Amino acid sequence: MKKVILSILLLSAANFYVKSDEINFPPELLWWINEVKKANPRIEINDFKLFEKETRYSNRNYLTSAFLVYPVFMRWNYSGNIVAYYNFNDVGLKKQKNGKYIMSGGDIDSHFVFADRNKKIFFHDSFGSSLGIDAYNWLTDTVLIAVGTWINTDEKDSLIIKIYTISNLLDMVEIKTYIYENALTSEDRINLKSNWVEQRADYFEIK
């Protein structure tokens, strides 16, 4: 009898562990999955595998609030005490006569940051030329989900889902990176509109 009870407890614990590590995907980002599925219908959120888990501590001296140039790229959490900001390769915006903006950028690196209510940056995540974020959205006040593409030169491109969890003291951020390997060809990536900017034809003019 004791063995049966023990087996049930172990099974329950195992099931809890699996469910607690599932990707809780915000509905605001489902358009991204639907877009990439146009090229590869096999892609499912639950098929992304945990690639890396790390914890980083606050570095308030890395970037100043002057970095938060364009409000359109800011994503405030529900309480309005934390803002997430993604810089698309040192992007610049130029307003056209029709009221829309053209994006321009020069640096191969891009940066993702969190700032407090006073727009003082306390965390940064940097990306090289082969990895970038397509879109991101707050899941809770302290949890943000980012999606993007990992460009592989020798193989098909991979997709990533990054989960950022911020401590209540804003001094630490846990990052879980999930990956779906060999998801898209380079041609797929060029033809798809997987970046949220490409989904906003009312605001941006994409050349």
DRENPA-3360 file (N, C-alpha, C; in nm, 2 decimals, always signed):
BEGIN
1 = MKKVILSI = +0.08/-0.12/+0.00/+0.00/+0.00/+0.00/+0.09/+0.13/+0.00 ~ +0.20/+0.12/+0.08/+0.29/+0.24/+0.09/+0.35/+0.26/-0.04 ~ +0.38/+0.15/-0.11/+0.45/+0.17/-0.25/+0.35/+0.23/-0.35 ~ +0.23/+0.19/-0.34/+0.13/+0.25/-0.43/+0.11/+0.40/-0.40 ~ +0.10/+0.44/-0.27/+0.09/+0.58/-0.24/+0.21/+0.66/-0.28 ~ +0.33/+0.60/-0.26/+0.46/+0.66/-0.30/+0.46/+0.68/-0.45 ~ +0.42/+0.58/-0.53/+0.42/+0.59/-0.67/+0.32/+0.70/-0.72 ~ +0.21/+0.72/-0.65/+0.11/+0.82/-0.69/+0.17/+0.96/-0.67;
9 = LLLSAANF = +0.24/+0.97/-0.55/+0.30/+1.10/-0.52/+0.41/+1.14/-0.62 ~ +0.49/+1.04/-0.65/+0.60/+1.07/-0.75/+0.54/+1.10/-0.89 ~ +0.44/+1.03/-0.93/+0.37/+1.06/-1.05/+0.31/+1.20/-1.05 ~ +0.25/+1.24/-0.94/+0.19/+1.37/-0.93/+0.30/+1.48/-0.94 ~ +0.41/+1.46/-0.87/+0.52/+1.55/-0.87/+0.57/+1.57/-1.01 ~ +0.59/+1.46/-1.08/+0.64/+1.46/-1.22/+0.55/+1.54/-1.31 ~ +0.42/+1.52/-1.30/+0.32/+1.59/-1.38/+0.32/+1.74/-1.35 ~ +0.34/+1.77/-1.22/+0.34/+1.91/-1.18/+0.46/+1.98/-1.24;
17 = YVKSDEIN = +0.58/+1.91/-1.24/+0.70/+1.97/-1.30/+0.68/+2.00/-1.45 ~ +0.62/+1.90/-1.52/+0.61/+1.92/-1.67/+0.51/+2.04/-1.69 ~ +0.40/+2.05/-1.62/+0.31/+2.15/-1.64/+0.36/+2.29/-1.60 ~ +0.44/+2.29/-1.49/+0.49/+2.42/-1.45/+0.60/+2.48/-1.54 ~ +0.66/+2.39/-1.63/+0.76/+2.44/-1.72/+0.71/+2.46/-1.86 ~ +0.58/+2.45/-1.88/+0.52/+2.47/-2.01/+0.52/+2.62/-2.04 ~ +0.53/+2.65/-2.17/+0.54/+2.79/-2.22/+0.39/+2.85/-2.21 ~ +0.38/+2.94/-2.12/+0.25/+3.01/-2.11/+0.25/+3.13/-2.21;
25 = FPPELLWW = +0.20/+3.10/-2.33/+0.21/+3.19/-2.44/+0.10/+3.30/-2.45 ~ +0.13/+3.43/-2.45/+0.03/+3.53/-2.46/-0.05/+3.53/-2.59 ~ -0.18/+3.55/-2.58/-0.26/+3.55/-2.71/-0.22/+3.66/-2.80 ~ -0.16/+3.77/-2.75/-0.12/+3.88/-2.83/-0.01/+3.85/-2.93 ~ +0.06/+3.73/-2.90/+0.17/+3.69/-2.99/+0.13/+3.57/-3.08 ~ +0.01/+3.53/-3.08/-0.03/+3.41/-3.16/-0.02/+3.44/-3.31 ~ -0.03/+3.57/-3.34/-0.01/+3.61/-3.48/+0.12/+3.57/-3.54 ~ +0.22/+3.57/-3.45/+0.36/+3.54/-3.48/+0.37/+3.39/-3.52;
33 = INEVKKAN = +0.31/+3.30/-3.43/+0.31/+3.16/-3.46/+0.23/+3.13/-3.59 ~ +0.12/+3.20/-3.60/+0.04/+3.18/-3.73/+0.12/+3.22/-3.85 ~ +0.20/+3.32/-3.84/+0.27/+3.37/-3.95/+0.38/+3.27/-3.99 ~ +0.46/+3.22/-3.90/+0.57/+3.12/-3.93/+0.51/+2.99/-3.97 ~ +0.39/+2.96/-3.93/+0.32/+2.83/-3.97/+0.28/+2.83/-4.11 ~ +0.28/+2.95/-4.17/+0.25/+2.96/-4.32/+0.36/+2.89/-4.40 ~ +0.48/+2.89/-4.35/+0.59/+2.83/-4.41/+0.61/+2.69/-4.36 ~ +0.59/+2.67/-4.23/+0.61/+2.54/-4.17/+0.49/+2.50/-4.08;
41 = PRIEINDF = +0.39/+2.44/-4.13/+0.27/+2.41/-4.05/+0.30/+2.32/-3.93 ~ +0.41/+2.25/-3.93/+0.44/+2.16/-3.82/+0.48/+2.23/-3.69 ~ +0.51/+2.36/-3.70/+0.56/+2.43/-3.58/+0.44/+2.45/-3.48 ~ +0.47/+2.41/-3.35/+0.38/+2.42/-3.24/+0.46/+2.48/-3.12 ~ +0.39/+2.55/-3.04/+0.46/+2.62/-2.93/+0.51/+2.51/-2.83 ~ +0.44/+2.40/-2.81/+0.48/+2.30/-2.72/+0.60/+2.22/-2.77 ~ +0.64/+2.24/-2.89/+0.75/+2.16/-2.95/+0.88/+2.24/-2.93 ~ +0.88/+2.36/-2.88/+1.00/+2.44/-2.85/+1.07/+2.37/-2.73;
49 = KLFEKETR = +1.20/+2.35/-2.74/+1.28/+2.29/-2.64/+1.36/+2.39/-2.56 ~ +1.37/+2.37/-2.43/+1.45/+2.45/-2.34/+1.60/+2.44/-2.38 ~ +1.65/+2.56/-2.42/+1.79/+2.56/-2.47/+1.88/+2.61/-2.36 ~ +1.84/+2.71/-2.29/+1.93/+2.77/-2.19/+1.84/+2.84/-2.08 ~ +1.90/+2.83/-1.96/+1.83/+2.90/-1.85/+1.94/+2.97/-1.77 ~ +1.93/+3.10/-1.75/+2.03/+3.18/-1.68/+1.97/+3.29/-1.60 ~ +2.05/+3.34/-1.50/+2.00/+3.45/-1.42/+2.11/+3.56/-1.43 ~ +2.06/+3.68/-1.45/+2.14/+3.80/-1.46/+2.10/+3.90/-1.36;
57 = YSNRNYLT = +2.20/+3.98/-1.31/+2.17/+4.08/-1.21/+2.17/+4.22/-1.27 ~ +2.11/+4.31/-1.20/+2.09/+4.45/-1.25/+2.22/+4.52/-1.28 ~ +2.22/+4.59/-1.39/+2.34/+4.68/-1.42/+2.29/+4.81/-1.46 ~ +2.26/+4.90/-1.36/+2.20/+5.03/-1.39/+2.30/+5.13/-1.45 ~ +2.42/+5.09/-1.47/+2.52/+5.19/-1.53/+2.55/+5.16/-1.67 ~ +2.48/+5.06/-1.73/+2.51/+5.02/-1.87/+2.46/+5.12/-1.97 ~ +2.33/+5.15/-1.96/+2.27/+5.24/-2.06/+2.19/+5.35/-1.98 ~ +2.18/+5.47/-2.04/+2.10/+5.57/-1.97/+1.96/+5.58/-2.04;
65 = SAFLVYPV = +1.87/+5.66/-1.98/+1.73/+5.67/-2.02/+1.73/+5.73/-2.16 ~ +1.83/+5.80/-2.20/+1.84/+5.86/-2.34/+1.83/+5.75/-2.45 ~ +1.85/+5.63/-2.41/+1.85/+5.52/-2.51/+1.70/+5.49/-2.55 ~ +1.61/+5.52/-2.46/+1.46/+5.50/-2.49/+1.41/+5.61/-2.58 ~ +1.45/+5.61/-2.71/+1.42/+5.72/-2.80/+1.28/+5.72/-2.85 ~ +1.23/+5.61/-2.90/+1.10/+5.61/-2.97/+1.00/+5.53/-2.89 ~ +0.90/+5.61/-2.84/+0.79/+5.55/-2.75/+0.72/+5.43/-2.82 ~ +0.71/+5.43/-2.95/+0.64/+5.32/-3.02/+0.70/+5.19/-2.99;
73 = FMRWNYSG = +0.83/+5.18/-2.95/+0.90/+5.06/-2.92/+0.89/+5.02/-2.77 ~ +0.83/+5.11/-2.69/+0.82/+5.08/-2.55/+0.70/+4.99/-2.52 ~ +0.71/+4.90/-2.43/+0.60/+4.81/-2.39/+0.59/+4.82/-2.23 ~ +0.50/+4.90/-2.18/+0.49/+4.91/-2.04/+0.41/+4.79/-1.98 ~ +0.45/+4.74/-1.86/+0.37/+4.64/-1.80/+0.24/+4.69/-1.75 ~ +0.16/+4.60/-1.70/+0.02/+4.64/-1.66/+0.01/+4.74/-1.55 ~ +0.11/+4.74/-1.46/+0.11/+4.84/-1.35/+0.18/+4.97/-1.39 ~ +0.25/+4.97/-1.50/+0.31/+5.09/-1.55/+0.44/+5.12/-1.47;
81 = NIVAYYNF = +0.50/+5.02/-1.40/+0.62/+5.05/-1.33/+0.75/+5.00/-1.40 ~ +0.73/+4.92/-1.50/+0.85/+4.86/-1.58/+0.82/+4.88/-1.73 ~ +0.92/+4.92/-1.80/+0.90/+4.93/-1.95/+1.01/+4.84/-2.01 ~ +0.96/+4.77/-2.12/+1.05/+4.69/-2.20/+1.07/+4.77/-2.33 ~ +1.20/+4.76/-2.38/+1.23/+4.84/-2.50/+1.33/+4.76/-2.58 ~ +1.30/+4.74/-2.71/+1.39/+4.67/-2.80/+1.44/+4.76/-2.91 ~ +1.57/+4.78/-2.92/+1.63/+4.86/-3.02/+1.67/+4.78/-3.14 ~ +1.61/+4.80/-3.25/+1.63/+4.73/-3.37/+1.76/+4.78/-3.44;
89 = NDVGLKKQ = +1.88/+4.73/-3.40/+2.00/+4.76/-3.47/+2.02/+4.91/-3.47 ~ +2.01/+4.98/-3.36/+2.03/+5.13/-3.35/+1.93/+5.19/-3.45 ~ +1.81/+5.16/-3.45/+1.71/+5.20/-3.55/+1.69/+5.35/-3.54 ~ +1.66/+5.41/-3.66/+1.62/+5.55/-3.67/+1.48/+5.55/-3.74 ~ +1.40/+5.65/-3.71/+1.27/+5.66/-3.77/+1.27/+5.80/-3.85 ~ +1.22/+5.79/-3.97/+1.21/+5.91/-4.05/+1.06/+5.92/-4.10 ~ +1.00/+6.03/-4.06/+0.86/+6.04/-4.10/+0.84/+6.09/-4.24 ~ +0.75/+6.02/-4.31/+0.72/+6.05/-4.45/+0.60/+6.15/-4.46;
97 = KNGKYIMS = +0.58/+6.20/-4.58/+0.47/+6.30/-4.61/+0.34/+6.23/-4.58 ~ +0.33/+6.10/-4.60/+0.20/+6.03/-4.57/+0.18/+6.00/-4.42 ~ +0.27/+6.05/-4.34/+0.26/+6.03/-4.19/+0.32/+5.90/-4.14 ~ +0.36/+5.81/-4.23/+0.42/+5.69/-4.19/+0.57/+5.70/-4.17 ~ +0.63/+5.60/-4.10/+0.77/+5.61/-4.07/+0.85/+5.50/-4.15 ~ +0.97/+5.54/-4.19/+1.06/+5.45/-4.25/+1.17/+5.42/-4.15 ~ +1.20/+5.29/-4.13/+1.31/+5.26/-4.03/+1.44/+5.25/-4.10 ~ +1.54/+5.30/-4.03/+1.68/+5.29/-4.08/+1.77/+5.25/-3.96;
105 = GGDIDSHF = +1.87/+5.17/-3.99/+1.96/+5.12/-3.88/+2.09/+5.09/-3.94 ~ +2.20/+5.09/-3.86/+2.33/+5.06/-3.91/+2.41/+4.96/-3.83 ~ +2.39/+4.95/-3.70/+2.47/+4.85/-3.62/+2.41/+4.71/-3.64 ~ +2.50/+4.61/-3.64/+2.46/+4.47/-3.65/+2.40/+4.42/-3.52 ~ +2.43/+4.49/-3.41/+2.39/+4.45/-3.27/+2.26/+4.52/-3.24 ~ +2.17/+4.45/-3.16/+2.05/+4.51/-3.11/+2.05/+4.48/-2.96 ~ +1.97/+4.56/-2.89/+1.96/+4.55/-2.75/+1.82/+4.55/-2.70 ~ +1.80/+4.47/-2.60/+1.67/+4.46/-2.53/+1.69/+4.50/-2.39;
113 = VFADRNKK = +1.61/+4.60/-2.34/+1.63/+4.65/-2.20/+1.50/+4.66/-2.12 ~ +1.52/+4.66/-1.99/+1.41/+4.69/-1.90/+1.45/+4.82/-1.82 ~ +1.35/+4.90/-1.80/+1.37/+5.03/-1.72/+1.26/+5.04/-1.62 ~ +1.29/+5.12/-1.52/+1.19/+5.14/-1.41/+1.09/+5.25/-1.45 ~ +1.01/+5.29/-1.35/+0.91/+5.39/-1.38/+0.97/+5.53/-1.43 ~ +1.09/+5.55/-1.38/+1.16/+5.68/-1.42/+1.25/+5.66/-1.54 ~ +1.23/+5.55/-1.61/+1.30/+5.52/-1.74/+1.45/+5.50/-1.71 ~ +1.48/+5.46/-1.59/+1.62/+5.43/-1.56/+1.64/+5.28/-1.59;
121 = IFFHDSFG = +1.73/+5.25/-1.69/+1.75/+5.11/-1.73/+1.82/+5.03/-1.62 ~ +1.77/+4.91/-1.59/+1.83/+4.82/-1.49/+1.88/+4.69/-1.55 ~ +1.84/+4.66/-1.67/+1.88/+4.53/-1.73/+1.89/+4.55/-1.89 ~ +1.99/+4.48/-1.94/+2.00/+4.48/-2.09/+2.04/+4.34/-2.14 ~ +1.99/+4.31/-2.26/+2.02/+4.18/-2.32/+2.07/+4.22/-2.46 ~ +2.18/+4.17/-2.51/+2.24/+4.21/-2.64/+2.23/+4.09/-2.73 ~ +2.21/+4.13/-2.86/+2.20/+4.03/-2.97/+2.30/+4.07/-3.08 ~ +2.36/+3.97/-3.14/+2.44/+3.99/-3.26/+2.37/+3.99/-3.39;
129 = SSLGIDAY = +2.44/+3.97/-3.50/+2.37/+3.98/-3.63/+2.29/+3.86/-3.66 ~ +2.31/+3.75/-3.59/+2.24/+3.63/-3.63/+2.11/+3.60/-3.54 ~ +2.09/+3.68/-3.44/+1.98/+3.66/-3.35/+1.90/+3.79/-3.32 ~ +1.77/+3.78/-3.33/+1.70/+3.90/-3.30/+1.55/+3.87/-3.26 ~ +1.49/+3.97/-3.20/+1.35/+3.96/-3.15/+1.26/+4.02/-3.25 ~ +1.15/+3.94/-3.28/+1.05/+3.98/-3.37/+0.94/+4.06/-3.30 ~ +0.90/+4.02/-3.18/+0.79/+4.08/-3.11/+0.80/+4.04/-2.96 ~ +0.74/+4.11/-2.87/+0.73/+4.08/-2.73/+0.61/+4.14/-2.67;
137 = NWLTDTVL = +0.57/+4.07/-2.56/+0.45/+4.12/-2.49/+0.46/+4.07/-2.34 ~ +0.40/+4.15/-2.25/+0.40/+4.12/-2.11/+0.29/+4.01/-2.09 ~ +0.33/+3.91/-2.01/+0.24/+3.81/-1.96/+0.18/+3.85/-1.83 ~ +0.27/+3.89/-1.74/+0.22/+3.95/-1.61/+0.31/+4.07/-1.59 ~ +0.29/+4.13/-1.47/+0.37/+4.25/-1.44/+0.52/+4.23/-1.44 ~ +0.56/+4.10/-1.41/+0.71/+4.07/-1.40/+0.75/+3.96/-1.50 ~ +0.67/+3.92/-1.59/+0.70/+3.82/-1.69/+0.67/+3.87/-1.83 ~ +0.77/+3.87/-1.91/+0.76/+3.91/-2.05/+0.80/+3.80/-2.14;
145 = IAVGTWIN = +0.73/+3.78/-2.25/+0.76/+3.68/-2.35/+0.81/+3.75/-2.48 ~ +0.92/+3.70/-2.53/+0.98/+3.76/-2.66/+0.99/+3.64/-2.76 ~ +0.97/+3.67/-2.88/+0.98/+3.57/-2.99/+1.08/+3.63/-3.09 ~ +1.15/+3.54/-3.16/+1.24/+3.59/-3.26/+1.30/+3.48/-3.35 ~ +1.40/+3.51/-3.42/+1.46/+3.42/-3.52/+1.61/+3.41/-3.50 ~ +1.66/+3.29/-3.51/+1.80/+3.26/-3.50/+1.85/+3.22/-3.63 ~ +1.93/+3.30/-3.70/+1.97/+3.28/-3.84/+2.09/+3.19/-3.84 ~ +2.08/+3.07/-3.90/+2.19/+2.98/-3.92/+2.24/+2.98/-4.06;
153 = TDEKDSLI = +2.37/+3.00/-4.08/+2.42/+3.02/-4.21/+2.43/+2.88/-4.29 ~ +2.45/+2.77/-4.22/+2.47/+2.64/-4.28/+2.34/+2.56/-4.28 ~ +2.25/+2.60/-4.20/+2.12/+2.52/-4.19/+2.00/+2.61/-4.20 ~ +1.89/+2.55/-4.18/+1.77/+2.63/-4.17/+1.77/+2.72/-4.05 ~ +1.70/+2.83/-4.05/+1.69/+2.92/-3.94/+1.60/+2.85/-3.83 ~ +1.64/+2.89/-3.71/+1.56/+2.84/-3.59/+1.48/+2.95/-3.53 ~ +1.38/+2.92/-3.46/+1.29/+3.01/-3.39/+1.32/+3.01/-3.24 ~ +1.30/+3.12/-3.17/+1.33/+3.12/-3.03/+1.21/+3.19/-2.96;
161 = IKIYTISN = +1.19/+3.14/-2.84/+1.10/+3.20/-2.74/+1.18/+3.23/-2.61 ~ +1.18/+3.36/-2.57/+1.26/+3.39/-2.45/+1.16/+3.44/-2.34 ~ +1.17/+3.38/-2.23/+1.08/+3.42/-2.11/+1.17/+3.50/-2.01 ~ +1.14/+3.62/-1.99/+1.21/+3.71/-1.89/+1.12/+3.72/-1.77 ~ +1.18/+3.68/-1.65/+1.11/+3.69/-1.53/+1.19/+3.79/-1.44 ~ +1.13/+3.90/-1.40/+1.20/+4.00/-1.32/+1.16/+3.99/-1.17 ~ +1.26/+4.00/-1.09/+1.24/+4.00/-0.95/+1.17/+4.12/-0.90 ~ +1.10/+4.11/-0.79/+1.02/+4.23/-0.74/+1.11/+4.35/-0.70;
169 = LLDMVEIK = +1.23/+4.32/-0.67/+1.32/+4.43/-0.64/+1.39/+4.49/-0.76 ~ +1.36/+4.44/-0.88/+1.42/+4.48/-1.00/+1.58/+4.47/-1.00 ~ +1.63/+4.37/-0.93/+1.77/+4.35/-0.92/+1.82/+4.22/-0.99 ~ +1.72/+4.15/-1.04/+1.76/+4.02/-1.10/+1.66/+3.98/-1.21 ~ +1.70/+3.92/-1.32/+1.62/+3.87/-1.42/+1.65/+3.73/-1.46 ~ +1.56/+3.64/-1.46/+1.58/+3.50/-1.50/+1.53/+3.49/-1.65 ~ +1.62/+3.43/-1.73/+1.59/+3.42/-1.87/+1.59/+3.27/-1.91 ~ +1.47/+3.23/-1.96/+1.46/+3.09/-2.02/+1.45/+3.11/-2.17;
177 = TYIYENAL = +1.54/+3.04/-2.25/+1.54/+3.05/-2.39/+1.50/+2.91/-2.45 ~ +1.39/+2.91/-2.52/+1.34/+2.79/-2.59/+1.37/+2.80/-2.74 ~ +1.39/+2.69/-2.80/+1.43/+2.69/-2.94/+1.36/+2.59/-3.02 ~ +1.32/+2.62/-3.14/+1.27/+2.52/-3.24/+1.37/+2.52/-3.35 ~ +1.45/+2.42/-3.36/+1.56/+2.41/-3.46/+1.51/+2.39/-3.60 ~ +1.58/+2.44/-3.70/+1.56/+2.42/-3.84/+1.41/+2.44/-3.88 ~ +1.36/+2.56/-3.84/+1.22/+2.58/-3.86/+1.19/+2.64/-4.00 ~ +1.27/+2.73/-4.04/+1.25/+2.80/-4.17/+1.37/+2.81/-4.25;
185 = TSEDRINL = +1.35/+2.82/-4.38/+1.46/+2.84/-4.48/+1.48/+3.00/-4.48 ~ +1.59/+3.04/-4.53/+1.62/+3.18/-4.54/+1.52/+3.25/-4.63 ~ +1.47/+3.18/-4.73/+1.37/+3.23/-4.82/+1.24/+3.25/-4.75 ~ +1.20/+3.16/-4.66/+1.08/+3.17/-4.58/+1.09/+3.29/-4.49 ~ +1.21/+3.31/-4.43/+1.22/+3.42/-4.34/+1.21/+3.56/-4.41 ~ +1.26/+3.57/-4.53/+1.25/+3.69/-4.61/+1.11/+3.72/-4.65 ~ +1.03/+3.61/-4.69/+0.90/+3.63/-4.74/+0.79/+3.65/-4.63 ~ +0.82/+3.60/-4.51/+0.72/+3.61/-4.41/+0.72/+3.74/-4.34;
193 = KSNWVEQR = +0.61/+3.78/-4.28/+0.60/+3.91/-4.21/+0.60/+3.87/-4.06 ~ +0.71/+3.83/-4.01/+0.72/+3.78/-3.87/+0.75/+3.88/-3.77 ~ +0.80/+4.00/-3.82/+0.83/+4.11/-3.73/+0.71/+4.20/-3.71 ~ +0.68/+4.24/-3.59/+0.56/+4.31/-3.56/+0.55/+4.44/-3.64 ~ +0.66/+4.50/-3.67/+0.67/+4.62/-3.75/+0.60/+4.60/-3.88 ~ +0.63/+4.48/-3.94/+0.57/+4.45/-4.07/+0.42/+4.43/-4.06 ~ +0.37/+4.41/-3.94/+0.23/+4.39/-3.92/+0.15/+4.52/-3.90 ~ +0.23/+4.63/-3.89/+0.17/+4.76/-3.87/+0.19/+4.85/-3.99;
201 = ADYFEIK = +0.11/+4.82/-4.09/+0.12/+4.90/-4.21/+0.06/+5.04/-4.19 ~ -0.02/+5.05/-4.08/-0.08/+5.18/-4.05/+0.02/+5.28/-3.99 ~ +0.14/+5.23/-3.95/+0.24/+5.31/-3.88/+0.37/+5.32/-3.96 ~ +0.41/+5.20/-4.01/+0.54/+5.19/-4.08/+0.53/+5.17/-4.23 ~ +0.62/+5.22/-4.30/+0.63/+5.20/-4.44/+0.75/+5.11/-4.47 ~ +0.73/+4.99/-4.51/+0.84/+4.89/-4.52/+0.88/+4.89/-4.67 ~ +1.01/+4.91/-4.69/+1.06/+4.91/-4.83/+1.11/+4.77/-4.86;
% end
